[in-house]
Amino acid sequence: MSAAQSRPQDRGEAPALAVAVVARRLGVAPATLRTWDRRYGLGPTVHVAGSHRRYTADDVARLVVMRRLTLGGVAPADAARSALAGESVPAAVPAAVPATAAVLAGPVITSPTMLVPTMLIDAALHQDGPACRRLLAAMLADVVPWWTDLVEPARASLAERTVLARAGEYPEWVLDSAALAVLRDRTAPARDLLAIGQRLVLLLGAPHERRPIVLHALACALTDRGVDARVVTGPMEPRRVLELVTMAHPRVVALLSELPAPDLSVVADLHAADPELPLVVGLTEWLPAPALPEGRSVHRVHTLPGVLNEVLAATG
């Protein structure tokens, strides 16, 4: 075997990595790495017999520079020239990409876009709850992008898959259970909730909503901001909800639904009972606008960040 074909581990170097591995750890698509190889010569340099080319530590170092510079707004061609010349990344460029050693060692996740949801989906499909939980916990900094960029796409992908599951296997349940466990483990500092009950927010799903886990993500995001948010579970008949609101005296009630034709009669009933009570209704953007009561206290939004902002504004 020639020196050019010898394996790096045989020479005491870090193992060479396949394109899919490097792409996942850098947070880019494999096609992006192939484009960088074809256009700029930033490709793998090790040839292993019977295998595709693989990236050495030096190759990865160049890719790290390329990735950081392009994230910092540098044109790809200019970034590639700097990477090939062995130039360092200017201090002004944010380090949104792991260091070379970290990429070689394993996945380092610093933002939701750094973790391909496929990793989470694969863990759920393999019924690996602990792996799902570890991946989700590593990502949980700000709850909103954690949900919108990672959990929500993974849940949507699982919901579209037809799986031949064995008894007791349910990939969607594995992912949802892991997400709930991670949210449950996250607690707000006690000083942020000293006025517990004074800024109470009730979060509802529409009747017949199927596992509205997003309500728990919203509750966690609100708790992080010092708001006492509670998810209402169980039957959602308007009479029950009216009784609960009368007893709890919330500052805001928020209802979220992903159903194509949600039953929003409870919104009209709540508004009729107390026209001054702020009601925030979060519906998927592509849904047709259902009839909602008119009034300055009723707000319809299409995204989780939008719901969060409306609730925070109403709670003061």
C-alpha positions in Angstrom: 0.0 0.0 0.0 1.4 3.4 -1.0 1.7 6.3 1.4 -1.1 8.1 -0.4 -3.4 5.1 0.1 -2.4 4.2 3.7 -4.9 4.7 6.4 -4.3 7.7 8.7 -4.7 5.5 11.8 -1.9 3.4 10.5 0.3 6.5 10.6 -0.9 7.5 14.1 -3.2 10.2 12.8 -6.9 10.7 13.5 -9.1 8.3 11.5 -10.3 9.7 8.1 -13.9 10.5 7.9 -16.6 9.9 5.3 -18.4 12.8 3.7 -21.7 12.1 5.5 -20.0 12.2 8.9 -18.2 15.4 8.2 -21.3 17.0 6.7 -23.4 16.1 9.8 -20.8 17.4 12.2 -20.3 20.7 10.4 -24.0 21.2 9.9 -24.1 21.2 6.1 -25.6 18.9 3.5 -23.3 16.3 1.9 -24.1 17.9 -1.4 -22.5 21.1 -0.1 -19.2 19.4 0.6 -19.3 17.8 -2.9 -19.8 21.2 -4.4 -16.9 22.7 -2.4 -14.8 19.8 -3.6 -15.8 20.2 -7.3 -15.6 24.0 -7.4 -12.9 24.9 -5.0 -10.8 21.8 -4.5 -11.8 21.5 -0.8 -12.3 17.7 -1.0 -11.1 14.6 0.8 -7.5 13.6 0.1 -7.2 10.1 1.5 -8.0 7.1 -0.8 -9.0 3.9 0.9 -9.0 0.8 -1.2 -12.6 -0.3 -1.9 -14.0 2.9 -0.4 -14.8 6.5 -1.3 -12.3 9.2 -0.5 -12.1 10.3 3.1 -11.3 13.5 4.9 -8.1 13.8 7.0 -7.6 16.2 9.9 -6.0 18.8 7.5 -9.0 18.5 5.1 -11.4 19.0 8.0 -9.4 22.1 9.2 -9.9 23.7 5.8 -13.6 22.9 5.8 -13.9 24.5 9.3 -12.3 27.7 8.0 -14.6 27.6 4.9 -17.7 27.1 7.0 -16.9 29.8 9.5 -16.1 32.3 6.8 -19.2 31.7 4.7 -21.4 32.0 7.9 -19.6 35.3 8.5 -20.7 36.6 5.1 -17.6 35.9 3.1 -18.2 34.9 -0.5 -17.6 31.2 -1.0 -14.8 31.7 -3.6 -12.9 34.0 -1.3 -13.5 31.8 1.7 -12.2 28.8 -0.2 -9.0 30.7 -1.2 -8.4 31.5 2.5 -9.1 28.0 3.5 -6.7 26.5 0.9 -4.0 29.1 1.9 -4.2 27.9 5.5 -5.3 31.3 6.8 -7.0 31.5 10.2 -10.5 32.8 10.8 -10.6 36.5 11.7 -11.6 37.2 15.3 -14.7 39.2 14.1 -16.2 36.0 12.5 -18.5 34.3 15.0 -17.4 30.8 15.9 -20.7 29.1 15.0 -18.9 26.0 13.9 -17.0 23.5 16.1 -13.2 23.5 16.1 -11.4 21.0 14.0 -10.6 18.7 16.9 -14.3 18.7 17.9 -15.4 17.7 14.4 -12.9 14.9 14.3 -13.9 13.7 17.8 -17.7 13.7 17.3 -20.8 15.7 16.8 -20.6 19.1 18.6 -24.0 20.9 18.6 -24.1 24.6 19.1 -27.4 25.6 17.5 -30.5 23.8 16.2 -29.3 23.9 12.6 -26.1 22.1 13.6 -28.1 19.0 14.4 -29.7 17.3 11.4 -33.2 16.2 12.5 -32.5 12.9 10.8 -30.3 11.9 13.7 -33.3 12.3 16.0 -35.6 10.5 13.6 -33.2 7.6 13.4 -33.0 7.3 17.2 -36.8 7.3 17.4 -37.2 4.7 14.7 -34.7 2.5 16.6 -36.8 3.0 19.8 -33.7 4.5 21.4 -35.4 6.8 23.9 -32.2 7.6 25.9 -30.4 8.7 22.6 -33.4 11.0 21.7 -33.2 12.5 25.2 -29.5 13.1 25.0 -29.8 14.7 21.6 -32.7 16.9 22.7 -31.1 17.9 26.0 -27.8 18.9 24.2 -29.8 21.3 22.0 -32.0 22.9 24.6 -30.8 26.5 24.9 -33.7 28.6 23.7 -36.9 26.6 23.7 -38.5 28.2 20.6 -35.8 27.5 18.0 -35.3 24.1 19.7 -38.9 23.3 18.9 -39.3 24.9 15.5 -35.9 23.9 14.0 -35.5 20.4 15.5 -38.4 18.8 17.3 -41.2 20.0 15.0 -39.5 18.8 11.7 -38.6 15.5 13.3 -42.2 14.9 14.5 -43.6 15.9 11.1 -41.2 13.5 9.3 -42.1 10.6 11.7 -45.8 11.3 11.2 -45.5 10.9 7.4 -43.7 7.5 7.7 -45.4 4.1 7.5 -43.5 1.8 9.9 -43.8 -1.9 10.4 -43.5 -1.7 14.2 -43.3 -4.6 16.6 -45.6 -4.8 19.7 -44.8 -1.9 22.0 -42.9 0.1 19.4 -44.1 3.6 18.5 -41.4 6.0 17.1 -43.6 9.1 17.5 -44.2 8.2 21.1 -40.5 7.7 21.7 -39.7 11.2 20.4 -42.6 12.9 22.2 -41.7 11.2 25.5 -38.1 12.3 25.2 -39.1 15.9 24.4 -41.4 16.0 27.4 -38.7 14.6 29.7 -36.2 17.2 28.6 -38.7 20.0 29.0 -39.7 18.6 32.5 -36.0 18.6 33.6 -35.6 22.2 32.7 -36.6 24.4 35.6 -36.6 28.2 35.9 -34.7 29.9 38.7 -37.0 30.4 41.8 -36.5 34.1 41.8 -38.1 34.3 38.3 -41.4 32.8 39.6 -41.8 34.6 42.9 -45.1 36.0 41.6 -46.4 32.6 40.7 -50.2 32.8 40.0 -50.1 36.5 39.5 -49.2 36.1 35.8 -50.9 32.8 35.2 -51.4 31.7 31.6 -53.5 28.8 30.6 -52.6 26.8 27.4 -55.2 24.7 25.6 -55.3 22.4 22.7 -58.4 22.3 20.5 -60.8 19.4 21.2 -59.6 16.1 19.7 -56.0 17.5 19.2 -53.6 14.6 19.0 -50.8 15.0 21.5 -50.3 18.8 21.5 -46.7 18.6 22.7 -46.1 22.1 21.4 -48.1 23.4 24.4 -45.4 22.1 26.7 -42.7 23.8 24.6 -44.7 27.0 24.9 -45.1 26.6 28.6 -41.4 26.0 29.1 -40.6 29.1 27.0 -42.9 31.2 29.1 -41.6 29.8 32.4 -38.1 30.7 31.2 -39.4 34.3 31.0 -40.9 34.3 34.5 -44.5 33.5 33.5 -46.5 30.8 35.3 -47.8 28.8 32.4 -49.9 25.7 32.8 -51.0 23.2 30.1 -54.7 22.1 30.4 -55.0 18.4 29.8 -58.1 16.2 29.6 -61.5 16.9 28.1 -61.8 20.3 26.4 -65.6 20.8 26.4 -66.4 24.5 26.5 -68.2 24.1 29.8 -65.2 22.6 31.5 -62.9 25.2 30.2 -65.2 28.0 31.3 -65.3 26.6 34.8 -61.5 26.3 34.9 -61.0 29.8 33.7 -63.5 31.1 36.2 -61.6 29.4 39.0 -58.0 30.1 37.9 -58.4 33.8 36.8 -55.6 33.6 34.2 -54.1 36.7 32.7 -54.2 35.1 29.2 -55.6 32.0 27.6 -53.8 30.6 24.6 -55.2 27.9 22.3 -53.0 26.1 19.7 -54.1 23.7 17.1 -52.6 21.8 14.1 -55.9 20.3 13.0 -57.2 21.1 9.5 -60.6 22.2 10.9 -60.2 22.8 14.6 -63.3 23.3 16.8 -62.8 26.8 18.1 -66.1 27.2 19.8 -64.4 27.5 23.2 -62.8 30.7 22.0 -66.2 32.3 21.3 -67.5 31.1 24.6 -64.6 32.5 26.5 -64.9 35.8 24.7 -68.6 36.0 25.4 -68.0 35.3 29.1 -65.2 37.9 29.5 -64.6 40.2 26.5 -61.6 41.7 28.2 -59.7 38.4 28.7 -56.8 38.2 26.2 -57.2 35.2 23.9 -54.3 34.1 21.7 -55.2 31.6 19.0 -52.3 29.9 17.3 -53.1 28.1 14.0 -51.0 26.6 11.3 -50.4 29.2 8.7 -51.8 27.2 5.8 -55.1 26.6 7.5 -58.1 28.6 6.2 -59.1 31.3 8.7 -61.9 29.9 10.8 -64.6 32.2 12.2 -63.2 33.9 15.4 -65.0 36.4 17.6 -64.1 40.0 16.7 -62.5 42.1 19.4 -59.3 43.7 20.4 -58.7 41.0 23.0 -58.7 38.1 20.4 -55.4 37.6 18.5 -54.8 35.0 15.8 -51.1 34.1 15.0 -49.5 31.5 12.8 -46.2 30.6 14.6 -44.9 29.6 18.0 -42.7 32.7 18.3 -45.8 34.8 17.4 -47.9 33.1 20.1 -45.1 33.6 22.6 -44.8 37.3 21.8 -48.5 37.9 22.0 -48.8 36.1 25.4 -45.8 38.0 26.8 -47.3 41.3 25.6 -50.6 40.5 27.3 -49.1 39.5 30.6 -47.1 42.8 30.8 
